Amino acid sequence: MNALVVWIAKNCNPVNIVDDDRLREIIRTASGDTSYNLPSRGTIMSKIHTLYEDERARRMNMIEQATQITLTGDHWTSVNNDNYLGVTAHFIDKEWKLQSFALTVSKTEERNYAEACADYFLNVTKEWKIEEKLTTLGTDSARNMVAAARLLPFEHLPCTAHILQRTVTVSIHGSGFESVLAKCHKIVGHFKHSPSNSQELKEQQVACEQKQESLIQDVTTRWNSTLEMVKRIQQNKSPMTTTLTQQKSSVAMLTAQELTKLQKLEELLEPCKYVTELLGGEQYVSCSVVLPALCHLFKIMESTEDDPVYVVKFKNDFTTDLAKRKDSTNLTWLKFATAFDPRFKDLKCLPKDERNEVWTSVSNQVMATSPGKQQSNETAEQQSPKKRRMSVLLVTSDSETDEDEESIEQCLNRYKAEPKMDMEGCPLQWWAKREATHARLAPIACKYLSTLATTVPCERLFSLSGHIVQKKRATLSPDNVNRLVCLSNWLNVKED
């Protein structure tokens, strides 16, 4: 029975699947027990509740052992028009492995005002007893979420993937690609909205010895869908041209000039997709990659003499818009994360005059966390959480001896003198092997490297929620939605 419960919970299967006679017959055949009967729905649900509590206790134990925790959060609306807040937790454990899993998918009753959002986040931190361990909250750039983050006593990190995709949308608008994309929409609609047209296209794909595949229609809210639409059209331009010609359709195929434009657009969007996917992981370090990745995009988007006018317009709009949005991110946090990543500790993604400023700030943080600061920290503990963090970071070093200051400088110099790690390596494993060597820096590195660059984990959580809260299951209670979504997430998280 336990295996059946895990299968139902892990794969988001409806509980009433136990009423399926065919499933019963399959199990009878496989087990050789012709008298076997599936347990009732009530029994399965009771077992799921028990499994949820057991798994939750395991996650709570993991969180209790963590020293620094970061959250991502976002809202989702179900098919029943109910609003849910999803929250995921991320931290580096004692073995220097990044742990990521859901904390809750809770139904919210009030409108998504900033105060209400902030209260919900605080309630989650209290429920999981992590108020004093939180470092950052990652959200999208929605006004209510940004305003809510300002009310909370920890740092806010806007989702870099949302920022990048918004920049792509702005850059396409008015760049000269709009007319050709509008024509692409019309062509894709011609085939997708007619089964007969779609079938004729598949026949032509076979005739051209190509894979049978449907065209893709881009959706504003679906990241990289414009690129996927463009690539699929270019891959099938020959079958599409033949099909439209044979149909004598009023829908015209793209001209050679328009296809050239699409090729240029693909070249512009491909690096953006790469960066989005690179930053969207939750099982590896991503926060420290943001500034190097954006620096890479800025270089790619530099105009050349060979660029057509519409490409120059796109690149100029892209760099201008992305630069503005970059300034609205938590640059200080991103710089620290980059400095503690052994792949990027040379800080070449920053202007030279900013590199020394970063290391000076790092030095101040090392001083603030040294044993000689305990008295100052005790004073800071009497303040509010937000002021307390600022006091710890800004505490002066007047009581430090010259020997202590030199040891901090030597500590940083020893770290900076280490050979830069290969890009394919894992920064967490680098720190795991050298934790003793850089003992004063390791806790701070753990703090910054555990932060995620995006809210993609919440996006994945809501995709999972969509599988569970369907029209046939719209009457699920909010508590059961939370249990089923979290349990499926926990059971599917890969553990080493």
Secondary structure, 3 states (H helix, E strand, C coil): CHHHHHHHHHCCCCHHHHHCHHHHHHHHHHHCCCCCCCCCHHHHHHHHHHHHHHHHHHHHHHHHHCCCEEEEEEEEECCCCCEEEEEEEEEECCCCCEEEEEEEEEECCCCCCHHHHHHHHHHHHHHCCCCCCEEEEEECCCHHHHHHHHCCCCEEEECHHHHHHHHHHHHHCCCCCHHHHHHHHHHHHHHHCCHHHHHHHHHHHHHCCCCCCCCCCCCCCCCCHHHHHHHHHHHCHHHHHHHHHHHCCCCCCCCHHHHHHHHHHHHHHHHHHHHHHHHCCCCCCCHHHHHHHHHHHHHHCCCCCCCCHHHHHHHHHHHHHHHHHHHCCCHHHHHHHHHCCCCCCCCCCCCHHHHHHHHHHHHHHHHHCCHHHHHHHHHHCCCCHHHHHHHHHHCCCCCCCHHHHHHHHHHHHHHHHCCCCCCCCCHHHHHHHHCCCCCCCHHHHHHHHCCCCCCHHHHHHHHHHHHHCCHHHCCCCHHHHHHHHHHHHHHHCCCC
